[in-house]
Amino acid sequence: MKVKYDREVDILYIRLTDNVIDESDETHAGTIIDYDVDGAVVGIEVLNASRRILSQLN
């Protein structure tokens, strides 16, 4: 698993596997799930991450 945060665009990306991404779906506003050809989750992208994560901590 790899976790990356891009402060410039405020995006958190969690890569779960090295499988090739076949499809992406925005499951909730600001949360994008990447899937491989078999439908397994490859990664999770969180937009506006600092605002969304901090609001969960308060």
N, C-alpha and C positions, 0 to 999 in steps of 0.2 A: 504494500500500500504506500502511496506517495501523496503528500498533502502540499499544495502550493497556494500561496496567497499573493495576489497582485494588488498592492496598495494603490497603484495609480488608477486602476479601474474598479477597485473594491470588489474583486471576485475571488472566492475561495473555491478551489478545485480539489476534490478527493478522488484520486485514481486508485481503484481497487484491484484491477488486473492489467496485464499488458495486452489483453485481447484487442483486436481491431474493432473500432466503433462502427456499428452498422446503422444505428438509428438513435436519434435523440428525441426526448419528449419533455415538454415543460409541464410537469405534474401539478405544480402549484405556482402561483405567480412568483417568479424569481428563483425557482428551483428547477434545474434541468437535469434529467437522468439520461445517461448514455448507456446503450445496450449493445451487446455483440449479436452476431447472426443467430445465436441460439436463444436470445432473449434474456441472457444473464446481465446483470448490472455491471458495467465496466467503470463508470465514474459518476460523480455527483458534482454539479456546479451550482454555487450559491451566489446570486447577484446581490449587490448592496450588502455584502456580508457583514461589514462592521456594524451597520445599523441593525441588521436582523439578529445577529448573534448577541450584541450588547442588550437588546431589548429582551432577550430570553433570560439574561443573567439578572436583570433587575426585578 
